[in-house]
Amino acid sequence: MATWFVYILYSPKCNRYYVGYSHDVQERLQRHNSGKVTATKNCIPYTLKAFKEFDTAIDARREELRIKKMKSRIYIEKLIEGNW
């Protein structure tokens, strides 16, 4: 079974978090930091702060959207602290 991940990135340049999902977290981080992702290219570099594994892309996407709908920096920081 394929493994998917929801990940949280942080940009010290813009002091912002970014939440996404991918099959390969390290490859995705590399794409973000090389400026190939429109949503994040103005705030590079990013560091990986946290990630969680899911069995399917659908489950990962649902979790990504759930986190984004919270619109809460405090909530994202709690996830990073280990409360995910």
ABEGO torsion letter per residue (X at the ends): XBBBBBBBBBBAAAGBBBBBBBABAAAAAAAAAAGABAAAAAAOBBBBABBBBBABAAAAAAAAAAAAAAGBAAAAAAAAAGAX
